Amino acid sequence: MKSSPKSVVVCGAGIVGLSCAYYLARDGWDVTVIERNLEGADSCAQGSAGYVSPSHVIPVAAPGMVWKGLKWMMSSRSPFYIKPRLDADLLRWGWLFAKSCTPAHTERAAPVLRDLCLEGRRLFVELAGETGNAFELRQEGLLNLCRTQEGLDHEAHGLAAIANRLGVEARVLDAKETAALEPGAKLDIAGSVYFPVDAHLTPRKLMPALLGLVRARSVQFKWNTAVTGWRVENGRIAAVRTSAGEFAADDYVLAGGSWAPEMTAGLRMRLPMQAGKGYSLTLDNPRVRLTKPMILTERRVAVTPMGDQLRFGGTMEIAGHRDHVRPERIEQIIAGARDFLPEFTAADFAGIKPWFGYRPVTPDGLPYIGRFGAHANLIAACGHAMLGVTMAPITGLLVSEILGGKKPSVPLELLSPDRFG
């Protein structure tokens, strides 16, 4: 007699939650997804740069970031702005962040980030094949543009050197060599670092494509349903309590993005995380047609071609879940775009409605993936910061491997959700 499939509830229907649902359902699990928003609502991935970036091997908590953070806190126009406020969670997060900004941490974290991102890219190629490339995956590489020679030297001796040492190819190019790779645009730069392995996609097409794959495997959805608590019996989660009642399962996946800490209320667990607000502007039929995504290094602005659109995004604003657009941060994105790409004018951005979303930022720049020690049938899948799109498929695969008792495709020791106590 065939046994019934084991059941799992995935809390969150963003890019990571849908990826978890897909790989779990593919492996035979009975999956229900609970999402606080209505179906079709914007997720953090929707307005992202759409990068699939093995080049991002240095964590957010990197050497020198404490001093930069303190300096940038003084200006809401800075690339990484932390709004000062008396908040115990923010203070603890800041303390843990400062402790992580060391060369030793980067040395430990970089290989893990490399493995996660390379596996994510591999899985995106598979998903593109399954969907007829519905989300427009393009394997064009990534250009880290540097406007000054000082910036280029810093990238060459920093990120490029580390990436090459880890087996992620990085080529340091001068201005002429960079222009040969992107001949359709006038670039005001000293040079660039080119990462051939990177790719990009169109996020607004990715989410429907992934949702279609998930629905084809009979995954059930509970939209407009917020997690309000948990029922615990003998140290295990017996049910998740929601605004629509209780849902019981064998296992539970916490994939709530920047809202994940709120979801654990009542479980007496610490999951340090801050919501890092990012902004983007998307131009229809732009005057400059790019083939490759770019990072405007000194400005920390991402530029991504997406079909007939061009997206400019960036900034990191640690200010809590405040649905408020700071005009000065939008102005900095536009200023950065015009610095590096002088063919653009202020008129190109006039009337463009800015998008914003909340990235889930951990203190050490690594995601939380794995079982919680206090409740073994609760698995974390959150805290991916700017790499939510890149790491979504591998996170989903890892969650399925964890629940299936298989050896994980990427070592999980540094990703434990219990690592901060």
N, C-alpha and C positions, 0 to 999 in steps of 0.2 A: 504494500500500500504506500503510495507516494505521500510524503509528509507535506504539510502546508508550508509555503515560504515564510521566512521570518519577516517581521514587519519593522519598519523604521520611519520615524517622523523627522523630516528635515525642517528646521526652523529658519526660514529665510528663502526667498525666491529671487535673489540677485544672481549675478553670474556665477558665484561660488556655489550657492545653494542649488541652482539648476544643474551645475556640473556634478555635484554630489548625487543628486537625484538620478541623473543619467547613468552614471557608472554603477550605482547601486541597483537600479532597475535592470541594467544589462546583465548584472550578475545574479539576477533572480530574486531580489528583495521586493517585498510589497511596500511601496513607497507612498507616503503622504507628505505633501509640502504645505507648510503654513506660512502665510505672508501677511504682514501688517498692512500693506498697501492694497489698493484696488488693482485688478489685472490691467496691465498696460501702463501703469505708472512708471515714471522714470526711475531707473536704478542708478547707482553710482557709475556703473560701467557705461551707461548710455551716452553720457557726455564726455567720456574719457578720450585720451589721445589714441586709443585703439592699438597700442604697441604690444607686440609679442617680443620681449626684449631679454635675450640671454646676456646682453651687454651690461645689464644692471646688476653687477656682482658686488657692488659696495653698498652696505646697508645705510639707511638714513642716519642711524647713530654711528657716525664715522669720526675719526680724529679731526679736531678743529671745529666740530659743529657746536660745541658748548659756547666757545667764544663768539662764533658767528651768530648763534641763536641769541645770545645776550645783546649783541650789537643790533641785530635785526628786530628784536623786541621793541626797540625805540621807534620804529617806523612801520606804520600799517601798509606802506608801499613796498616793503622788503619781500624777497622771495619766500621767506620762511618766517611768518609772523605769529608770535604767541601773545595773545591778548592777556595782559596781566589781570589776574582775578584771584580772590581768596577762595580757593577750592582745594579741599584735601586730596581729592583724586588727581588733580592737575599737579599739585606740589609733589606727590609721591611719584607720579609719572616722570616729572622733570628730574627728580633725584635719580631714578633708575635710568633715565636717558643719559644723564651726565656720566653715570658709572659705566655705561656701555660704549661711550665715545673714545675707545682706546684702539691702538694698533692690534693688540692681542684679540680683541673682539672681531675686528675686521678680518683678521687672519682665519679665525674659526668660522665666521659667518659666510665669507665669500664663496667657498666651495659648495656650501649648501644652497646658496642663492643660485649659483651656476647650475647645479643639478636640477633644482626645481624649475628654473626658467628653460633649460634645454629640453627637459621632459615635457614641459608645457607646450613648447613649440612643436615638438614631435607629435603630440596628441592633437594639436590644432590642424596639422597637415592631414591627419586621419579624419578628423571631423569635417574638414573641407571636402574630402573625398566622399564622405557619407551624405553630405548635403548638396552636392553639386557646386561647392564653393559659394553657397548662398550669402555668406558674410564677407565675400571679397578679400580673402586672405592673399596678400601679395608679399613675396619674398624678395624685397628690394634692398634690404639692409637698412642701416640707420646712420645718419650723419650728425655727429656732435660738432656744430659749428662754433668756432672761436673767433671773436671779433678782434682780439689783441694777441700779440705774440706771447705776452705773459700768460694769457689764458690758455693758449695752445701748448705752451711748455708745461703748464700745470696739468693739463689733461694727459699729455704724452707721458709724463713721469708718474702720474697717479693712476687714473682709471685704465688707460691703455696698457700700461706696464702690468698692472694686476691682471687684467683680462687676458693678455697674451700668456702670462705665466700660468694661468688656469686653463689654457687651451681654447679660449674664446678669441678668435682672431680680431685684432684691432690694427688698422693701418693709419699712420699719421701722415696727413696730406697737406701740402701747401695750398694757397688760394687757387692757383691755376689747375692743380690736380683735382681739387674739389669741384671747380666749375666744369671740368670735363665729365664728371659724374652727374651733374645737374645743370645742363646747358641752357635750359629754358628760363632760368631765373638769374637776375643780377644779384650778386651776393657781396655785401660789404664785410669782408672777413680777412683774417690773417691765414686761416687754414681750418682744418677739421680733423677729427678722428672718425674713421669710417669702420662700422661693424657689419661685415657682409652677412653674418648669420641672422641678424634681426629681421623681423617681419612686421606687418601691420594689417589691420582689418577695419571693417566698418561696423562700429558697435551697434548702431541702430538696426542693422541687419543681423547681427550676431544673436541678439536676445530672442527674436522670433524664431530663428533657425534652431537654436538650442531648445526652445520651448516646444517646437514641433517634434524634435527627436524624443524629448521626454514624454510627451503625450502619446507618441506612437507606442511607447512601452507601458501604457496604462497607468502612469503615475497620476495620483489624485491630488487636487489642489483645493486649499481653503483660503480664498482671498479675503482681504479686509478683516483679517483675524490676527489680533495681537496676542503675543505671549504675555501672560500676567503672573505666572508662577508655576510651581511644580508640586506634584504629590510624590513624596519619598517614602519608601517602605524598605526597611532593613538595608539601608545604604544604597539602594538602587532607585532610579527614577521609575515610578509606577505609571505616571501620566504627566503630560504637560497641560497646564491650565491656561485657557485662552479666553478671549472675549466671546467666543462661540461655544464655550464648554470645554470639557476635558477630552484629550486624545491619548489613548494608551497604545504602546508599542513595545517591542522587545528592546529597541535601541533608539537613541535620539542624537541628532546632529545639530550643533549650534553654528549656524551660518548666517548670523544676523548682521554682519558687517560692523559698522561703528556703533550699532545698538546692542551688540552682543553682551557687553557688561550689564546693561539694564535687564536683559533677559535672564541673567543668572541671579537676580534678586531673590533672596530667601534661601539660597543654597550655601551661604557662608563661604563663598569662594572669591578669591581675588583674581581679576582678569584685567590688569592695567592696560588701558587703551584710551586714546584721545581721538576725537573726530577732527580730521584734517581737511578743512574745506578747500576744494579746488574749483577753479572757474574755467570756462571755455567759451569761445566765440566761433561760430561756424558760418563761413561765407559761401553763398551759392554762386556758382559760375565766377570764380575769382579771376582777376586779370592776369595772374601768374599761375601757370600750371606746373605743378611739381610732380615728380615721379617717386621721390624718396621722402620718407619722414625725416624730420630734423629736430634736434634740440639746440636752441639758441643758448649756449652754455652760460655766458655771463649773466643773462637775464632769467635763466631757468624757465624758458618758455618752450613748449612742445608744438611742433607744426606737423600736421598729418594730412596728406591728400586722401580724400574719400570719394571716389567717383567724380561727380561734378561739383564737389564741395571741397573746401579747405578749412581745417579746424586748427585754431590756435588755443592752447590751453596751458595752465600752469598755476603757480603759487601754492603755498601751503599755509593755511590759516587755522591755528589751533585756538578756537574760541567757543567750543561747544556746539551743540545743535541749534544754531541761530540762523533762521531762514531770512537772512538779510544780505543784500549785495552791497559790498563796499566799492563805490565807484573808483576810488583810487587804485584798487587792485586790478580792475579792468583796464584802467588807463596804463598801468605798467605792462600789461600784456600787449596792448596796442603799441606802446612806445618801443618795446623790445622787437616786435615784428618789423616796425619801420626802421629800426637801427640796422638790422641784419639784412632785410629785404627792402631796399630803398624805393622800389617801384610802387610799393603800397603807400597810400595816402590816408589821411584821417577819414576822408569821404568813403573809403572802402569799408570802414567799420561803422559808419553812421547808421543808426537804427537797428543794429544787430542786437537781439535780445540775449543777454548773457545767461549761460547755464551754470549751475553750481551743484556740487554733490559732496558727500562726506566720505573721505577715505578713512578706514580703520587703521590707526597708527599705533603700533606697539612701541614700548620704550627702547627695544634693541634692534628694531627694523626687521625682525623675522616674524613670520606668521605663527599663529597658534594652530597646530595640527596634531591631534592625538587624543587619547582618553584622559579624562580627569581622574585623578587618584581617588577622590572622595566618592565619586559616582561612576563606576566603571562602564556603565551603559550610556554615558553621555560623552560625545566626541566633539572636540572643538575643530572648527574649520573657518577661521576668521583672522583678522589682523594683517591683511596683505598690503596695506598702505597703497602706494602707487602701482603695485604689481598685481592687482586683483584680476585683470584680464589675462595677463601672461600666465599666472599660476593657477587659474581656475580649473582647467582640466586635470592637471596633476594633483591638485587638492582633492578633486572628486575621486580620482583613481586611488589615491592613498586612503581616503576614508573607506572606500569599498574594500581595499586590501586589509585594513585594520579590522573591519567588522567580519571579514571572511577568514581571519586568522592566517593571512598570507604574509610572506616577507615583504615589507614595504619597498617600493621602487626607489625611494630616496630615504636615507637614514633620518630618523625622527628625533634623535636625542636632543638636539638644540631647539626643537620646535614644541616641546612639551608645554601644555597650557598651565602646568603647575610650576614652571621654572622661576616664578617670582614669589612663590609661597602661597 
